[in-house]
């Protein structure tokens, strides 16, 4: 069994490390109208760019969302070079911001689609994608009945303006091995994109799990969930020591802040002494 012990990469700061990155968590309330969701995304990107952000993180299933996954997700699924991602690319390049967003990715064999996060660079290029590994089959939800898990799960870490951004989707956060793999791959910020459904203790679990991953591996966690009523909202940013440095309530909103990325190397260096 692979180790799930906290992994602390080399604490040496990189010569190209930035002092800070301005990012926006876009807590939107996606629904079952992909065109309307794209308009929501476009409005959020425009506002984030006006605020000076270079990275905008949207929730899981930003493209298409319902109270429960069903057969319609396969009907709206697209490849990563399809119409929806092409529109994301146009938004990214026109506003010069990087975008992380959840889509419903068409399976190449026509099977159940993937629950996928894509990262679009500031120039509009696709930088990477993460297919959800651990589907949510609990408390009456059966995501795996309609969605395919990642077939060859690998950690996804991309560079956005010199900052290493890792990807994690919703219930992936409950399985610490992905957090380990992202740390080993050099992640400095982990974009945790979710549609965290309401329920007993769910808010506490959401916050505790985001903080735990940050504490274990000494990276920032930018955790964004769909807004109410489908999800709990409560998006938050956690620093490498596990402190919640900014958060939202359950309603649709944007959260923009500057993250001092040099803190990652500093905290890792201190932990290595």
Backbone as numpy.savetxt, mean C-alpha at the origin, in Angstrom:
# Nx Ny Nz CAx CAy CAz Cx Cy Cz
11.22 -24.13 8.11 10.36 -22.95 8.11 11.26 -21.70 8.11
10.99 -20.71 7.24 11.82 -19.52 7.20 11.68 -18.71 8.48
12.76 -18.08 8.87 12.75 -17.28 10.09 11.85 -16.06 9.93
11.11 -15.72 10.98 10.32 -14.50 10.99 10.87 -13.51 12.02
12.12 -13.70 12.43 12.74 -12.77 13.35 12.93 -11.43 12.68
12.84 -10.34 13.44 13.07 -9.03 12.87 14.41 -8.98 12.13
14.39 -8.36 10.94 15.61 -8.26 10.15 16.01 -6.80 10.09
17.24 -6.52 10.44 17.74 -5.16 10.41 18.83 -5.05 9.36
18.52 -4.46 8.18 19.52 -4.34 7.14 20.68 -3.46 7.58
21.69 -3.38 6.74 22.86 -2.56 7.03 22.45 -1.16 7.44
22.96 -0.68 8.58 22.57 0.65 9.05 23.28 1.78 8.33
24.20 1.49 7.43 24.96 2.55 6.79 24.05 3.40 5.91
24.03 4.73 6.09 23.20 5.58 5.25 23.71 5.60 3.82
22.78 5.71 2.88 23.17 5.76 1.47 23.55 7.18 1.10
24.49 7.28 0.18 24.94 8.61 -0.24 23.82 9.38 -0.92
22.87 8.63 -1.57 21.80 9.30 -2.30 20.53 9.47 -1.47
20.62 9.17 -0.17 19.43 9.23 0.68 18.89 10.66 0.77
17.58 10.81 0.70 16.94 12.10 0.83 16.67 12.38 2.31
16.65 13.66 2.66 16.33 14.01 4.04 14.87 13.77 4.34
13.99 14.03 3.37 12.56 13.89 3.61 11.84 13.61 2.31
10.71 12.95 2.44 9.81 12.74 1.31 8.42 13.18 1.76
7.75 13.92 0.92 6.38 14.32 1.23 5.44 13.33 0.57
4.62 12.69 1.38 3.70 11.69 0.85 2.27 11.99 1.30
1.33 11.45 0.54 -0.09 11.60 0.84 -0.75 10.24 0.91
-1.48 9.99 1.99 -2.36 8.84 2.07 -3.74 9.29 1.59
-4.25 8.63 0.56 -5.54 9.00 -0.03 -6.59 8.00 0.41
-7.29 8.33 1.48 -8.31 7.45 2.05 -9.63 7.72 1.31
-9.84 7.00 0.22 -11.03 7.20 -0.60 -12.07 6.13 -0.27
-13.27 6.32 -0.81 -14.35 5.35 -0.59 -14.77 4.77 -1.94
-13.95 3.88 -2.46 -14.22 3.27 -3.76 -15.53 2.49 -3.72
-16.16 2.37 -4.91 -17.38 1.59 -5.02 -17.31 0.74 -6.28
-18.46 0.28 -6.75 -18.50 -0.65 -7.88 -18.61 0.06 -9.22
-18.08 1.27 -9.31 -18.06 2.04 -10.55 -16.61 2.47 -10.79
-15.90 1.73 -11.65 -14.47 1.99 -11.85 -14.22 3.39 -12.40
-15.10 3.86 -13.28 -14.92 5.20 -13.85 -15.04 6.27 -12.76
-16.01 6.10 -11.88 -16.16 7.06 -10.78 -14.96 6.99 -9.83
-14.46 5.79 -9.59 -13.28 5.64 -8.74 -12.07 6.33 -9.35
-11.95 6.25 -10.67 -10.84 6.92 -11.33 -10.95 8.43 -11.15
-12.15 8.95 -11.18 -12.33 10.39 -10.94 -11.94 10.74 -9.51
-12.30 9.88 -8.56 -11.89 10.10 -7.17 -10.36 10.13 -7.07
-9.73 9.17 -7.72 -8.27 9.09 -7.69 -7.66 10.34 -8.32
-8.21 10.76 -9.46 -7.70 11.94 -10.14 -7.79 13.19 -9.28
-8.91 13.36 -8.59 -9.07 14.52 -7.72 -8.08 14.48 -6.56
-7.86 13.30 -6.01 -6.91 13.17 -4.90 -5.48 13.44 -5.36
-5.12 12.93 -6.52 -3.78 13.17 -7.06 -3.56 14.66 -7.29
-4.56 15.32 -7.84 -4.43 16.76 -8.10 -4.20 17.53 -6.80
-4.96 17.20 -5.77 -4.80 17.87 -4.48 -3.45 17.55 -3.84
-3.03 16.30 -3.94 -1.75 15.90 -3.35 -0.59 16.60 -4.05
-0.66 16.68 -5.37 0.39 17.36 -6.12 0.45 18.84 -5.76
-0.72 19.46 -5.60 -0.76 20.87 -5.23 -0.15 21.10 -3.85
-0.23 20.08 -3.00 0.36 20.17 -1.65 1.84 19.83 -1.64
2.39 19.47 -2.80 3.82 19.20 -2.90 4.23 17.76 -2.71
3.27 16.84 -2.66 3.61 15.42 -2.48 4.27 14.86 -3.73
5.17 13.91 -3.51 5.77 13.18 -4.63 5.33 11.73 -4.67
4.59 11.29 -3.63 4.09 9.92 -3.56 2.68 9.94 -2.97
1.74 9.31 -3.69 0.35 9.23 -3.22 -0.02 7.75 -3.11
-0.48 7.35 -1.94 -0.79 5.95 -1.68 -2.30 5.79 -1.51
-2.89 4.94 -2.35 -4.32 4.66 -2.33 -4.56 3.27 -1.73
-5.82 2.97 -1.36 -6.08 1.68 -0.72 -6.09 0.50 -1.69
-6.15 -0.67 -1.10 -6.50 -1.91 -1.79 -7.84 -1.71 -2.51
-7.97 -2.34 -3.68 -9.22 -2.28 -4.45 -9.65 -0.85 -4.73
-8.70 0.06 -4.92 -9.06 1.43 -5.29 -9.83 1.47 -6.60
-9.56 0.53 -7.47 -10.20 0.47 -8.79 -11.67 0.07 -8.71
-11.99 -0.86 -7.81 -13.33 -1.45 -7.79 -13.52 -2.13 -6.44
-14.62 -1.79 -5.76 -14.80 -2.31 -4.41 -16.29 -2.50 -4.10
-16.58 -3.53 -3.32 -17.93 -3.81 -2.85 -17.82 -4.30 -1.41
-18.96 -4.48 -0.76 -18.94 -4.98 0.61 -18.36 -6.39 0.70
-18.49 -7.16 -0.36 -17.90 -8.50 -0.41 -17.45 -8.78 -1.83
-16.32 -9.45 -1.97 -15.82 -9.82 -3.30 -16.76 -10.85 -3.91
-17.03 -10.68 -5.22 -17.92 -11.62 -5.90 -17.49 -11.77 -7.35
-18.34 -12.38 -8.17 -17.99 -12.68 -9.56 -17.77 -11.44 -10.40
-18.30 -10.30 -9.99 -18.14 -9.09 -10.80 -16.70 -8.60 -10.83
-15.90 -8.98 -9.85 -14.50 -8.56 -9.85 -13.77 -9.12 -11.07
-14.06 -10.35 -11.44 -13.46 -10.93 -12.64 -13.94 -10.21 -13.89
-15.16 -9.73 -13.88 -15.73 -9.07 -15.05 -15.06 -7.73 -15.33
-14.62 -7.04 -14.29 -14.01 -5.72 -14.48 -12.48 -5.78 -14.52
-11.91 -6.95 -14.27 -10.44 -7.07 -14.19 -9.77 -6.65 -15.50
-8.59 -6.08 -15.36 -7.81 -5.62 -16.52 -6.35 -6.03 -16.33
-5.59 -6.15 -17.43 -4.14 -6.33 -17.30 -3.51 -5.02 -16.83
-2.26 -5.10 -16.40 -1.60 -3.90 -15.87 -1.33 -2.87 -16.96
-1.43 -3.25 -18.22 -1.31 -2.26 -19.29 -2.69 -1.91 -19.86
-3.74 -2.17 -19.10 -5.09 -1.88 -19.53 -5.48 -0.43 -19.35
-6.75 -0.16 -19.56 -7.26 1.21 -19.56 -7.10 1.89 -18.21
-7.37 1.16 -17.13 -7.31 1.80 -15.81 -5.89 2.20 -15.44
-4.96 1.29 -15.60 -3.56 1.61 -15.27 -2.98 2.65 -16.22
-3.43 2.64 -17.46 -2.99 3.68 -18.40 -3.44 5.05 -17.92
-4.65 5.11 -17.37 -5.14 6.37 -16.82 -4.33 6.78 -15.59
-3.96 5.81 -14.75 -3.10 6.12 -13.61 -1.75 6.66 -14.07
-1.21 6.07 -15.12 0.07 6.52 -15.66 -0.02 7.96 -16.15
-1.13 8.28 -16.81 -1.32 9.65 -17.31 -1.41 10.63 -16.14
-2.11 10.25 -15.09 -2.20 11.11 -13.91 -0.83 11.32 -13.27
-0.07 10.24 -13.14 1.25 10.33 -12.51 2.17 11.26 -13.29
2.21 11.07 -14.60 3.13 11.87 -15.42 2.69 13.32 -15.52
1.38 13.56 -15.59 0.92 14.95 -15.73 1.10 15.74 -14.44
1.01 15.07 -13.30 1.16 15.76 -12.01 2.52 15.53 -11.37
3.35 14.72 -11.99 4.71 14.43 -11.51 4.69 13.88 -10.08
3.79 12.92 -9.85 3.74 12.22 -8.58 3.75 10.72 -8.83
4.33 9.97 -7.91 4.25 8.51 -7.97 2.95 8.07 -7.31
2.37 6.99 -7.82 1.08 6.50 -7.34 1.19 5.03 -6.97
0.70 4.68 -5.79 0.48 3.29 -5.41 -1.03 3.11 -5.29
-1.58 2.11 -5.98 -3.03 1.92 -5.95 -3.39 0.46 -6.17
-4.51 0.06 -5.59 -4.99 -1.31 -5.73 -5.90 -1.47 -6.93
-5.60 -2.47 -7.76 -6.42 -2.76 -8.93 -6.88 -4.21 -8.88
-7.80 -4.55 -9.77 -8.20 -5.93 -9.98 -7.52 -6.36 -11.28
-6.48 -7.20 -11.13 -5.65 -7.56 -12.29 -6.16 -8.85 -12.94
-6.35 -8.77 -14.21 -6.81 -9.92 -14.99 -5.80 -11.06 -14.92
-6.31 -12.28 -14.68 -5.45 -13.46 -14.67 -5.14 -13.84 -16.11
-3.88 -14.11 -16.45 -3.55 -14.43 -17.85 -4.25 -15.68 -18.37
-4.65 -16.57 -17.48 -5.35 -17.78 -17.91 -6.86 -17.65 -17.83
-7.34 -16.43 -17.55 -8.77 -16.21 -17.48 -9.40 -16.74 -16.21
-8.59 -17.10 -15.25 -9.08 -17.64 -13.98 -9.47 -16.47 -13.07
-9.63 -16.75 -11.80 -9.89 -15.71 -10.82 -8.81 -14.63 -10.91
-9.17 -13.36 -10.89 -8.17 -12.30 -11.03 -7.30 -12.19 -9.78
-6.30 -11.33 -9.88 -5.42 -11.05 -8.75 -5.83 -9.74 -8.07
-5.63 -9.69 -6.78 -5.75 -8.45 -6.01 -4.35 -7.84 -6.00
-4.16 -6.80 -6.80 -2.82 -6.32 -7.12 -2.63 -4.85 -6.75
-1.47 -4.53 -6.20 -1.03 -3.15 -6.04 -0.06 -2.83 -7.16
-0.24 -1.68 -7.78 0.71 -1.21 -8.78 1.39 0.05 -8.27
2.63 0.24 -8.69 3.37 1.48 -8.41 3.69 2.12 -9.74
3.19 3.32 -9.94 3.45 4.10 -11.15 4.42 5.21 -10.78
5.52 5.32 -11.51 6.51 6.35 -11.23 6.06 7.73 -11.65
6.81 8.73 -11.27 6.46 10.12 -11.57 6.50 10.42 -13.06
7.17 9.56 -13.81 7.19 9.71 -15.27 6.11 8.88 -15.96
5.27 8.21 -15.18 4.19 7.42 -15.76 4.53 5.98 -16.03
5.77 5.56 -15.74 6.15 4.17 -15.98 5.71 3.28 -14.83
5.36 2.04 -15.17 5.06 1.04 -14.14 6.37 0.61 -13.50
6.51 0.86 -12.20 7.74 0.51 -11.49 7.69 -0.89 -10.89
6.49 -1.35 -10.56 6.38 -2.67 -9.95 4.94 -2.97 -9.58
4.71 -4.20 -9.14 3.38 -4.60 -8.68 3.54 -5.67 -7.60
2.52 -5.75 -6.77 2.47 -6.77 -5.72 1.11 -7.44 -5.76
1.12 -8.74 -5.99 -0.13 -9.50 -5.93 -0.32 -10.01 -4.51
-1.49 -9.77 -3.97 -1.77 -10.15 -2.59 -1.50 -11.64 -2.38
-0.81 -11.94 -1.30 -0.39 -13.31 -1.00 -1.43 -14.02 -0.13
-1.80 -13.37 0.95 -2.67 -13.98 1.96 -4.08 -13.42 1.82
-4.93 -14.13 1.10 -6.29 -13.67 0.87 -7.11 -13.76 2.16
-8.12 -12.91 2.23 -8.89 -12.80 3.48 -10.04 -13.79 3.49
-9.82 -14.89 4.17 -10.84 -15.93 4.35 -11.10 -16.08 5.85
-11.93 -15.22 6.38 -12.19 -15.21 7.82 -13.47 -14.43 8.10
-14.09 -14.77 9.22 -15.27 -14.04 9.69 -16.34 -13.88 8.61
-16.57 -14.95 7.86 -17.61 -14.94 6.84 -17.18 -14.43 5.49
-15.95 -13.95 5.36 -15.44 -13.49 4.07 -14.66 -14.62 3.41
-14.80 -14.73 2.08 -14.14 -15.81 1.34 -13.52 -15.22 0.07
-12.49 -14.39 0.27 -11.85 -13.73 -0.87 -11.31 -14.74 -1.87
-10.79 -15.87 -1.38 -10.16 -16.85 -2.28 -11.16 -17.54 -3.19
-12.45 -17.42 -2.92 -13.45 -17.99 -3.82 -13.50 -17.24 -5.14
-13.02 -15.98 -5.13 -13.15 -15.14 -6.31 -11.82 -14.55 -6.79
-10.79 -14.63 -5.96 -9.50 -13.99 -6.24 -8.39 -15.03 -6.14
-7.41 -14.93 -7.04 -6.24 -15.82 -7.00 -5.15 -15.22 -6.12
-4.49 -16.03 -5.30 -3.33 -15.53 -4.56 -2.13 -15.41 -5.50
-1.12 -14.68 -5.05 0.12 -14.60 -5.83 0.68 -16.00 -6.05
1.07 -16.29 -7.28 1.55 -17.63 -7.61 3.01 -17.83 -7.23
3.79 -16.77 -7.34 5.22 -16.83 -6.99 5.54 -15.61 -6.12
5.09 -15.64 -4.87 5.21 -14.44 -4.03 6.66 -14.03 -3.80
6.94 -12.79 -4.12 8.24 -12.19 -3.89 8.01 -10.79 -3.33
8.90 -10.30 -2.48 8.73 -8.94 -1.98 8.92 -7.93 -3.10
8.11 -6.91 -3.12 8.23 -5.85 -4.11 8.72 -4.59 -3.44
9.91 -4.14 -3.82 10.48 -2.89 -3.34 10.96 -2.10 -4.55
10.48 -0.87 -4.69 10.86 -0.03 -5.82 11.45 1.27 -5.28
12.17 1.98 -6.14 12.72 3.28 -5.74 11.88 4.40 -6.31
11.47 5.30 -5.44 10.76 6.50 -5.83 11.59 7.68 -5.37
12.21 8.37 -6.31 13.11 9.48 -5.99 14.17 9.08 -4.96
14.71 7.88 -5.11 15.78 7.42 -4.24 15.33 6.80 -2.94
14.02 6.79 -2.69 13.47 6.18 -1.47 12.95 4.80 -1.81
13.31 3.81 -0.99 12.91 2.43 -1.26 11.55 2.16 -0.63
10.57 1.92 -1.49 9.19 1.73 -1.06 8.79 0.28 -1.27
8.35 -0.38 -0.19 7.88 -1.75 -0.27 6.36 -1.80 -0.26
5.80 -2.90 -0.75 4.35 -3.04 -0.89 3.82 -4.20 -0.06
2.65 -3.98 0.54 1.98 -5.00 1.34 0.48 -4.75 1.25
-0.29 -5.82 1.12 -1.74 -5.68 0.95 -2.51 -6.28 2.12
-3.24 -5.46 2.82 -4.25 -5.84 3.81 -3.79 -7.01 4.70
-4.43 -8.18 4.56 -4.15 -9.29 5.48 -2.75 -9.86 5.32
-1.98 -9.43 4.32 -0.56 -9.77 4.29 0.14 -9.32 5.57
-0.36 -8.24 6.18 0.29 -7.69 7.37 0.18 -8.63 8.57
-0.77 -9.56 8.52 -0.93 -10.52 9.62 0.12 -11.63 9.58
0.91 -11.68 8.53 1.90 -12.75 8.33 3.27 -12.09 8.27
4.04 -12.25 9.31 5.25 -11.44 9.48 6.35 -11.74 8.48
6.26 -12.88 7.76 7.35 -13.21 6.84 7.49 -12.20 5.71
6.39 -11.57 5.26 6.52 -10.56 4.21 7.23 -9.33 4.75
6.95 -8.96 5.99 7.67 -7.85 6.60 9.16 -8.09 6.65
9.56 -9.33 6.96 10.97 -9.71 6.96 11.56 -9.56 5.56
10.85 -10.10 4.57 11.35 -10.07 3.20 11.50 -8.64 2.68
10.57 -7.77 3.02 10.67 -6.38 2.59 11.86 -5.69 3.24
12.11 -5.99 4.51 13.28 -5.42 5.18 14.57 -5.89 4.52
14.65 -7.19 4.22 15.84 -7.73 3.56 16.05 -7.11 2.18
14.95 -6.74 1.53 15.04 -6.11 0.21 15.32 -4.62 0.30
15.45 -4.10 1.52 15.88 -2.72 1.71 14.79 -1.69 1.84
13.55 -2.10 2.11 12.45 -1.13 2.21 12.71 -0.12 3.32
12.42 1.14 3.02 12.50 2.22 4.01 11.11 2.72 4.40
10.20 2.63 3.46 8.78 2.90 3.71 8.01 1.71 3.16
7.07 1.19 3.92 6.18 0.14 3.43 4.79 0.74 3.25
4.29 0.68 2.02 2.92 1.10 1.72 2.01 -0.09 1.99
1.25 0.00 3.06 0.30 -1.05 3.45 -1.09 -0.59 3.00
-1.59 -1.21 1.95 -2.85 -0.78 1.33 -3.93 -1.80 1.65
-5.05 -1.33 2.19 -6.04 -2.26 2.73 -7.46 -1.79 2.46
-8.37 -2.73 2.61 -9.79 -2.45 2.77 -10.19 -3.19 4.04
-9.83 -2.58 5.16 -9.92 -3.25 6.47 -11.36 -3.20 6.96
-12.03 -4.33 6.92 -13.47 -4.36 7.20 -13.75 -4.10 8.68
-14.91 -3.51 8.99 -15.26 -3.25 10.38 -15.52 -4.54 11.15
-15.45 -4.46 12.46 -15.74 -5.61 13.31 -15.13 -5.43 14.68
-15.44 -6.34 15.56 -14.94 -6.28 16.93 -13.42 -6.34 16.95
-12.81 -5.38 17.60 -11.35 -5.30 17.77 -10.60 -4.97 16.48
-11.31 -4.76 15.36 -10.60 -4.60 14.08 -9.73 -3.33 14.05
-10.23 -2.23 14.63 -9.43 -1.01 14.64 -8.15 -1.21 15.44
-8.26 -1.81 16.61 -7.07 -2.07 17.42 -6.09 -2.96 16.67
-6.59 -3.99 16.02 -5.72 -4.91 15.29 -5.00 -4.20 14.15
-5.72 -3.36 13.42 -5.15 -2.60 12.31 -3.97 -1.75 12.79
-4.18 -1.03 13.85 -3.14 -0.14 14.36 -1.97 -0.93 14.96
-2.29 -1.96 15.71 -1.23 -2.77 16.34 -0.36 -3.45 15.29
-0.98 -4.02 14.27 -0.21 -4.73 13.24 0.68 -3.77 12.45
0.17 -2.60 12.11 0.99 -1.62 11.40 2.18 -1.19 12.27
1.92 -0.96 13.54 3.00 -0.56 14.45 4.00 -1.70 14.65
3.50 -2.92 14.75 4.40 -4.06 14.96 5.38 -4.22 13.81
4.89 -4.10 12.58 5.80 -4.27 11.44 6.86 -3.17 11.44
6.47 -1.94 11.79 7.45 -0.86 11.84 8.49 -1.10 12.92
8.06 -1.51 14.09 8.98 -1.75 15.21 9.94 -2.89 14.90
9.41 -3.97 14.34 10.23 -5.14 14.05 11.38 -4.83 13.11
11.11 -4.00 12.09 12.07 -3.85 11.00 12.59 -2.43 10.83
12.13 -1.51 11.70 12.66 -0.15 11.72 12.51 0.55 10.37
11.33 0.43 9.80 10.96 1.24 8.63 9.66 1.97 8.92
9.35 2.95 8.07 8.07 3.63 8.16 6.99 2.73 7.55
5.80 2.79 8.10 4.64 2.12 7.52 3.60 3.18 7.21
3.27 3.30 5.92 2.21 4.20 5.46 1.00 3.33 5.17
0.08 3.27 6.13 -1.04 2.33 6.07 -2.32 3.07 5.70
-2.87 2.74 4.54 -4.08 3.42 4.08 -5.17 2.39 3.81
-6.35 2.66 4.35 -7.50 1.78 4.17 -8.61 2.52 3.44
-9.50 1.75 2.81 -10.72 2.34 2.29 -11.49 3.01 3.43
-12.21 4.06 3.09 -13.01 4.78 4.08 -14.31 4.03 4.38
-15.02 4.51 5.39 -16.35 3.98 5.71 -17.29 4.28 4.53
-18.32 3.47 4.33 -18.82 2.44 5.24 -18.27 1.03 4.99
-17.61 0.81 3.84 -17.14 -0.54 3.55 -16.02 -0.94 4.49
-15.16 0.01 4.80 -14.00 -0.26 5.64 -13.94 0.73 6.80
-12.91 0.58 7.62 -12.84 1.40 8.83 -12.11 2.71 8.64
-11.50 2.94 7.45 -10.66 4.11 7.32 -9.49 4.01 8.28
-9.31 5.08 9.08 -8.28 5.06 10.15 -6.87 4.86 9.60
-6.61 5.45 8.43 -5.27 5.39 7.85 -4.27 6.07 8.79
-3.03 5.61 8.74 -2.03 6.13 9.66 -0.62 5.97 9.10
0.27 6.78 9.61 1.70 6.65 9.31 2.42 6.36 10.61
3.25 5.33 10.59 3.99 4.88 11.78 5.48 5.06 11.53
6.20 5.61 12.49 7.64 5.78 12.31 8.38 4.51 12.72
9.70 4.45 12.49 10.44 3.21 12.75 10.46 2.76 14.21
10.07 3.63 15.13 10.00 3.23 16.54 8.59 2.80 16.94
7.67 2.82 15.98 6.31 2.38 16.26 5.36 3.48 16.70
5.80 4.72 16.64 4.93 5.83 17.02 4.03 6.21 15.85
2.74 6.38 16.12 1.81 6.86 15.10 2.00 8.37 15.00
2.53 8.83 13.86 2.86 10.25 13.72 1.77 11.04 13.02
0.81 10.35 12.41 -0.33 11.03 11.80 -1.39 9.98 11.51
-2.66 10.41 11.57 -3.73 9.45 11.33 -5.01 10.16 10.92
-5.95 9.38 10.40 -7.27 9.87 9.99 -8.36 9.13 10.75
-9.59 9.65 10.67 -10.73 8.91 11.20 -11.32 8.07 10.07
-12.61 7.78 10.08 -13.18 6.82 9.13 -13.66 7.44 7.83
-13.76 8.76 7.75 -14.34 9.41 6.58 -13.30 9.58 5.46
-13.75 9.74 4.20 -12.81 10.01 3.10 -12.00 11.27 3.39
-10.71 11.21 3.19 -9.83 12.34 3.48 -8.44 12.06 2.93
-7.65 13.13 2.83 -6.25 13.01 2.47 -5.40 13.37 3.68
-4.28 12.67 3.81 -3.32 12.94 4.88 -1.96 13.14 4.23
-1.45 14.37 4.31 -0.16 14.71 3.70 0.83 15.08 4.79
2.03 14.53 4.70 3.05 14.83 5.69 4.44 14.57 5.11
5.43 15.16 5.76 6.83 14.94 5.41 7.39 13.84 6.30
8.06 12.89 5.68 8.68 11.78 6.39 10.20 11.93 6.28
10.87 11.99 7.41 12.33 12.11 7.45 12.94 10.73 7.23
13.31 10.44 6.01 13.75 9.09 5.66 15.09 8.75 6.29
15.88 9.77 6.68 17.16 9.48 7.31 16.98 8.82 8.68
15.78 8.91 9.24 15.53 8.28 10.53 15.66 6.76 10.45
15.38 6.19 9.28 15.48 4.74 9.13 16.91 4.28 9.38
17.86 4.88 8.68 19.26 4.50 8.86 19.74 4.80 10.27
19.30 5.93 10.82 19.73 6.30 12.17 19.23 5.30 13.21
17.98 4.91 13.10 17.42 3.95 14.06 18.06 2.58 13.91
18.33 2.18 12.67 18.96 0.88 12.46 20.39 0.88 12.98
21.08 2.01 12.82 22.44 2.10 13.33 22.45 2.01 14.86
21.49 2.69 15.49 21.41 2.64 16.95 21.08 1.23 17.44
20.21 0.54 16.72 19.83 -0.81 17.13 20.97 -1.80 16.97
21.90 -1.51 16.05 23.00 -2.43 15.77 24.15 -2.29 16.76
24.13 -1.27 17.58 25.25 -1.04 18.51 25.24 -2.05 19.65
